[in-house]
Amino acid sequence: MKHLIEIYGWPLTTFFSACVGLWLAILIVAPQFFMAELSLRFEDRGDRLTQTVNDLDVLYRHKGTMEYDLEHGPACNTMGMINPMMTDDSSCAQLGVEGKLRLEQQILETEDLIQSLLVEEQNLKEIKAQQYPYSVKNYTAMTGLHAWTLTKTVVFALTVTLIALAACYPVAYALALRSGPVKTAILFTALFVPYAVNELMRIYAWLTVFDLHGLLNTLLAIVGFAALASDEVIVWYRFPGTVLVVLVYTYILFMVFPIYNTMATLDPNQVEAARDLGAKTWRIHWRIIIPHTKPGIAVGCIMTFMLAAGSFSVPHIITRGLQPKWFTQLIYDKFFESSNWNLGSAYSFTLLLICILFILAIMAIFGVKLRQLAR
Amino acid sequence: MKTETMSRSDVMLNVFIGMFVMFMFLPLMLMVMAAFNSASPPSVTDWQELTLAWFPRLAEEDRLIGCLQNSFRIAVFVVPASVLLGLSAAILLTRLEGRATNVLYAFLISPMLTPGIVLGIATIVFWRNFGVAADLFTTILAQTAFIASFPMLIIMARLQRQDRFQEEAALDLGASPFFLFRRITLPFLLPAIVSSAALAFLMSFENYNTTVFSIGGSCTLTTEIAAQARKAHTPVINALGVIFVAVTLMFSVIYTLRKQWEK
């Protein structure tokens, strides 16, 4: 810190520290902390407090209707209860004096009921406030179906990572060590374009392949296994395999570039020397290239896994509602459909934990430190 | 004998690379081709008529254009914020030493390694406590949280190559720290700052997973594309895809040529 102030002076040093502090506190740590905190608060939707709140809601609405009827005459009223089936019935044309009295009586009774429920609500709230608010119920409440979805997502993400690693290592090797400068430049550009094209567009492009009258079904029709005119075609969107293919396609290049970047720093003379000394190809890879490339492989695996496991775009566009929801879609529903943020936070935090575990595992397997990762 | 087997493995490698590049390009090429076919839903197999009609249709998509404007509105805040935060963090991390720096470093790159949807969710959960509903504002914060890590790494890489004696010499000659930063450090970092701003813009503009979870009822270009792509399959989106591919291709070629030329 002293060194920093010596060079940049205390006003600038304070400014930089404040910026980093804000970033760290407000954008990174606090949001994650609050999400974790929310995930530990179980919102029991069937408990007495929730029921009381719902009952109160119904009573308020009922009372409002009756008061309206008393003032303007009933739309259609029998014993103070609205009956939509009787809208055209003549019996609900006018309220007699007797009817008005009865209605006033009912409003008073409803009022009493509301008062007693308000007291109960207050009591229940106090009891709840005294209770310890945290539990792991949001995590243990995951149903079998959702747990299966999570497992499937993780297995798919692992598969995507393995496929990407197997395919990208040779590509990076060719790019970094087996081609001249011109070939490298051309190949690099050829791979950079699909890498940089918008993620959604790359996913969307696959619809042309998987559509009912798309490329795959047309090819099948040519061979005679499908008939386009009578719609005797395969609905590819039904198969989880389509999601896997598109996941691989969308995130595979996040494996190529980190591996290429570290492999390109290897001195080719080292490989030549090993070959001259009689080392076999696999041995050169195993003893020279792979050890040197470890940090890049680790970064590639981490990025690919994280992107595949956390992908919302691929299942959202590709499944077209024809497959069971993916884990990220379940999380989306918890927030924006059924609006249970507590449970959604728990699911989201579970996904985060899985990614952290994966990073730790990769760092242990490849023996790399965090500092080596992002370069 | 030995060279023969080596060349055979090279041939196999080349075939594999060729297939890999094909795999990467085929879907994009199909999407581009279908944009020039009058058939709807877009198709390459049911070829009807060569047409450019789908491109003018983009201008009629009012909602899409509104969402595009939102994308720019977000980027206008995300880019300067990310570069400023990244620059500050790069300077602190380069100049500070000790174990605490490693911990700080781990925290500051953690958003890059966090699934995008988790960042979006954490942001809206946090701001709900202050009565702030999910909108462009929360998206700006959620995006900045992870985009700032990239400028940090780019600027750090350049700072590490800086000649520290230059700064010390300037100080010895009586330069004020502020003068030093403005006249020596900033100009030295300028290339890194420019490229990290460009990267930050692209990342903000193209982001989907974080944005869709943090934007609430509003939209950006990407969320709108996804919404339309899920609902329907129309050649108008293919036309938009052609624009995306063309722009990307142009920039990649310019970038590669410049790099070659600099060598």
Interface residues (C-beta under 8 A of the other chain):
Chain A: M1 H3 L4 E6 I7 Y8 G9 P11 L12 F15 F16 S17 C19 V20 L22 W23 L24 I26 L27 I28 V29 A30 P31 Q32 F34 M35 L38 A167 P170 V171 Y173 A174 R178 P181 A185 L187 F188 T189 A190 L191 F192 V193 P194 A196 V197 N198 E199 L200 M201 R202 I203 Y204 A205 W206 L207 T208 V209 D211 H213 G214 L215 T218 Y249 I252 L253 T281 I302 M303 M306 L307 A309 G310 S311 F312 S313 H316 I317 R320 T328 I331 Y332 F335 W341 G344 S345 S348 F349 L351 L352 C355 I359 L370 R371 L373 A374 R375
Chain B: M6 S9 D10 L13 N14 F16 I17 F20 V21 F23 M24 F25 P27 L28 L30 M31 A34 P41 P42 S43 V44 T45 D46 L84 L85 L87 S88 A89 I91 L92 R95 L96 N102 L104 Y105 A106 F107 L108 I109 S110 P111 M112 L113 T114 P115 G116 I117 V118 L119 I121 A122 T123 I124 V125 F126 R128 N129 L141 T144 A145 A148 S149 L153 A157 E167 E168 L171 S176 P177 F178 L180 F181 T185 L202 E206 Y208 N209 V212 F213 T222 I225 A226 A229 R230 H233 I237 L240 G241 F244 V245 T248 L249 F251 S252 V253 Y255 T256 K259 Q260 K263
